[in-house]
Amino acid sequence: MVEVRNLVKKYGNHMAVNHLNFTIEKGKIYGFLGPNGAGKSTTMNMITGYIASTEGEILIDGHNILEEPEVAKKKIGYLPEIPPLYVDMTVLEYLRFAAELKGIPKSKRAENIKEVMSTTKLDSVKNRLIKNLSKGYRQRVGLAQALLGYPEIIILDEPTVGLDPKQIIEIRDLIKSLGNRHTVILSSHILSEVSAVCDHVLIIDKGRLVASDSPENLSRVMSGANALEITVKGKEEVIRKALDMVENIEELVYHQSIVKDACDFTVKITGEQDMRENIFFALAEAKCPILKMQSSNMSLEEVFLKLTDNAGRSVLEEDSVFEADNEEELLQQEAKEESEEALINENTAESGEEEEE
Ligand SMILES: Nc1ncnc2c1ncn2[C@@H]1O[C@H](COP(=O)(O)OP(=O)(O)OP(=O)(O)O)[C@@H](O)[C@H]1O
């Protein structure tokens, strides 16, 4: 669906994107993950044809974004980090305007607008001025705009930045539902978001691709050896002796347990074998009951830090920063502001929207 080949972007001497190569397959949700300044927005801006690359090429369904921009861009719906909204328009006016800009035939505009408003749940605010909407609703308007014209690929740059937790969940659910009909690429520095929403993760650091895999595979592969965390009741020497009899155990690392009369171990296993049954029987024979046994994979956070050195740390801390706003309060405030505005300026676009719908 999207082929990125040897992509380079230089700003003066600064290499913002450094020979990137990847392929985006149809019908999946891709997460583009990286610390601030990694080159995510620059790459997305090149994929959408918003800026030109210094070297390399991007093919959208076989069409080069720079050589055949019209046909390639028609296949893409883009929500930039800061959505280009005209805040003095109502939601409906803005979507009509965006539909016209996208060249959607007049006869199909009303139906398409209705569909995207229903997908993004904007019907209840369609006659509100965008400037009076909360951030969550504004983001939905941006998303609705991206969906106009039935693009096959939806590109979302940091779609949940600045939203409160409730709005984040709503937008994530919306993105997941888009995955049924579209190929979605989203950039984020929020790891939990990427593992919750995406089928595939591309990790970028200092303009280079440092990993490309499913969230599960990334954490499995990065953890290296096949390992288990176990908590076993009994004395350390007895447990060690019992586990020494089990084949394929490469290493046994003891940790003090918080459970009384028990020991914690990390059991590193050679190869891909599943040794859980053998461990169970060996410890049962030694009369050391297993209280807990789980596979020990790295979290995506650990993978990210390992791959992106210390640059990732500051990024992780930012995850907790969000701007809280209460949707209901905002809607009430909007209604108040709108009625005041209507009194001041009779020309405010509040009426006459319905007939075309
Ligand atoms: N127009 C520009 N001129 C010069 N340098 C730029 C320009 N745009 C981006 N850069 C630089 O290129 C690098 C990549 O920036 P980019 O915005 O793509 O990163 P990002 O991963 O999207 O970061 P963030 O998460 O902060 O948005 C950064 O070092 C940035 O300072």
The ligand as a MOL file (V3000), in Angstrom:
LIG
                    3D

  0  0  0     0  0            999 V3000
M  V30 BEGIN CTAB
M  V30 COUNTS 31 33 0 0 0
M  V30 BEGIN ATOM
M  V30 1 N 11.4770 22.9240 9.0260 0
M  V30 2 C 12.5260 22.4860 9.7010 0
M  V30 3 N 13.7230 23.0920 9.6340 0
M  V30 4 C 14.7940 22.6300 10.3020 0
M  V30 5 N 14.7900 21.5330 11.0920 0
M  V30 6 C 13.6310 20.8770 11.2110 0
M  V30 7 C 12.4360 21.3140 10.5410 0
M  V30 8 N 11.4230 20.4500 10.8540 0
M  V30 9 C 11.9660 19.5290 11.6860 0
M  V30 10 N 13.2680 19.7790 11.9080 0
M  V30 11 C 14.1950 18.9860 12.7170 0
M  V30 12 O 14.1780 17.6560 12.2190 0
M  V30 13 C 14.1650 16.7010 13.2860 0
M  V30 14 C 12.9510 15.8180 13.1800 0
M  V30 15 O 11.8030 16.5850 13.4840 0
M  V30 16 P 10.3200 15.9850 13.4860 0
M  V30 17 O 9.3810 17.1090 13.7800 0
M  V30 18 O 10.0960 15.2120 12.2540 0
M  V30 19 O 10.4010 14.9790 14.7150 0
M  V30 20 P 9.2140 14.2210 15.4440 0
M  V30 21 O 9.6830 12.8200 15.6470 0
M  V30 22 O 7.9360 14.4210 14.7380 0
M  V30 23 O 9.2060 14.9600 16.8420 0
M  V30 24 P 7.9350 15.4170 17.7520 0
M  V30 25 O 7.4630 14.1700 18.4340 0
M  V30 26 O 8.5780 16.3760 18.7000 0
M  V30 27 O 6.9310 16.0420 16.8390 0
M  V30 28 C 14.2470 17.5110 14.5610 0
M  V30 29 O 15.5910 17.5850 14.9520 0
M  V30 30 C 13.7240 18.8730 14.1720 0
M  V30 31 O 14.3020 19.8770 14.9670 0
M  V30 END ATOM
M  V30 BEGIN BOND
M  V30 1 1 1 2
M  V30 2 1 2 3
M  V30 3 2 2 7
M  V30 4 2 3 4
M  V30 5 1 4 5
M  V30 6 2 5 6
M  V30 7 1 6 7
M  V30 8 1 6 10
M  V30 9 1 7 8
M  V30 10 2 8 9
M  V30 11 1 9 10
M  V30 12 1 10 11
M  V30 13 1 11 12
M  V30 14 1 11 30
M  V30 15 1 12 13
M  V30 16 1 13 14
M  V30 17 1 13 28
M  V30 18 1 14 15
M  V30 19 1 15 16
M  V30 20 2 16 17
M  V30 21 1 16 18
M  V30 22 1 16 19
M  V30 23 1 19 20
M  V30 24 2 20 21
M  V30 25 1 20 22
M  V30 26 1 20 23
M  V30 27 1 23 24
M  V30 28 2 24 25
M  V30 29 1 24 26
M  V30 30 1 24 27
M  V30 31 1 28 29
M  V30 32 1 28 30
M  V30 33 1 30 31
M  V30 END BOND
M  V30 END CTAB
M  END
